[in-house]
Amino acid sequence: KTDLEKGLSSQEAKDRLEEHGPNALPEAPPPSDIIIFLSQLKNPLVYVLVGAAAVTFFLHEYADTAIISLAVILNTILGFLQERKASRALEALKKLIHPHTKVIRDGQTMTIEVENLVPGDIVILHKKLDHGIETDCFPLPSGHTTSFYQGPQFTKQL
């Protein structure tokens, strides 16, 4: 149970973090290069071009077949390079972003990484809430310190 005046103790927060794990959604690993490359071929335009290449091949128009095939290969390579670069840039950005929040622990207001929030933490929300709520929270009315939500935890986007 959480003390509404002092919040959780550092030891209790540490124990809960070990028990419940970090406050983070599991992330799928980034796609491999081969998956990114093959995904470039899942495009209706590529299907049309491959069909056109097949038709021109059977009509013995080998120059047209070569040009169409070159267009498909070039499109696939350029799309792969762009998507791989974007994927790597996104991963780099994710490593740079470490959102923080204010909580009450050991009777003091402190700033911690959102990932270290645990069930029972008292999160301090600011009047100007322009950054969202960092976790599943049950708000206490302003000036109200006699009750605290201890019910089941929900994971839901609001």
Secondary structure, 3 states (H helix, E strand, C coil): CCECCCEECHHHHHHHHHHHCCCCCCCCCCCCHHHHHHHCCCCHHHHHHHHHHHHHHHCCCHHHHHHHHHHHHHHHHHHHHHHHHHHHHHHHHHHHCCCEEEEEECCEEEEEEHHHCCCCCEEECCCCCCCCCCCCCCCCCCCCCCCCCCCCCCCCCC
